[in-house]
Amino acid sequence: MQRFLSTLTILLLFVYFSDAQTDSTSVEEDEDSVVYVYEDPLIIKKTIEQKEEIYQKWFFELGGSGFKFTNDHLLCNQFTSYKNTIEQCTKPIGGYTLGGTLIYNPKNISYSLGASYSSYLERFAKTSDSIVKGINQYNYIDLSGNLGIWIFRKQKYVSFMLSGGLMISRLINSKGYTIDYLDLTKVITDKSAGRDAEWVGSTKFGLKMIFLNNMPVKIFIEPYTRVNFTSVLSYKDNYYLRRWAYGVQAGIIYTF
C-alpha cells in the first residue's frame, strides 16, 4: 500500500508540473497574419491569407484615327472679301492620324506622353481665267501630354478612360493651292504663299472604351475632339485660322 501511494504521489506531481509548464508557454511571434487559438492544453496556430490588389502601371498604346474637321476663320475687316473667297474655294475633306502613347497608371489616374503623325486634307477649286482644282494637304508631327481617369478598371471586360491634354504640332510639309491676298482672282501655290505656321498648339479630349481588361493586350475605341488654340497660319498675316476636328481612334493597348 505504501509503495502504491508513493507511486500515485509521483504521478500526480508529474502531471501537475507538466500542466503548469504548458500553461506558462509564451509565444514570441506577433504577426498580423497569424492567429492563435487556445484550447487547453493546446495552442493551435492558424495563418490568415491576405490578398493585396496589384495594378499594372505601365502601358503602351498604338493606334490610328480618322476625323472630319472644319475651318474657323477669325480675321479683321480688311480680310472679309478674302475670307468669303477662300471659303468658296476650299472644302475640308478630313484627315487621319497614326501614333503611339506611353501610359503610366498606378491605380486610377493616368499620365501619358505620345507622338503621332497627322494629315489634314481639303479640296480646292477655283475658276478664274482657267479652272484650278486640287487637293490641299498639311502634314504634322504631334507631341502630346495627357491626364486622365480610368473608370471601372477592375471590370473584367469593359472599362472607360476619360482624358484631356495639350498637343504641340510641327508642320512637316504642305502642298496645294490658295488665293492671293492682293488679287482675289489669282491662284498661287501654298508653298509660294508661305503662310503656314511651323508650330501649332491644340487641346484634345476623348473618352476611351477599353475591352478585354484582364488580358495583356487590350482593344480600345476612342471618340475625341481636337481644336487649335493657336492659328495654323502665321500671325504676321493678321489672319487667324483654327481647325476643329472630330474623330474616332482605335487600336491596342499593351500591358508591360
Secondary structure, DSSP 8 states (H G I E B T S, - for coil): -HHHHHHHHHHHHHHHHHHHHHHT-------TTEEEEEETTEEEEEE----------EEEEEEEEEEEEEEEEEE-GGGHHHHHHHHHHEEEEEEEEEEEEEEE-SSSEEEEEEEEEEEEEEEEEEESSSEEEEEEEEEEEEEEEEEEEEESTT-SSEEEEEEEEEEEEEEEEEE-EEE-SS-TT-EEEHHHHT-B-SEEEEEEEEEEEEE-TTSSEEEEEEEEEEEESS-SB-GGGTEEEEEEEEEEEEEEEEE-
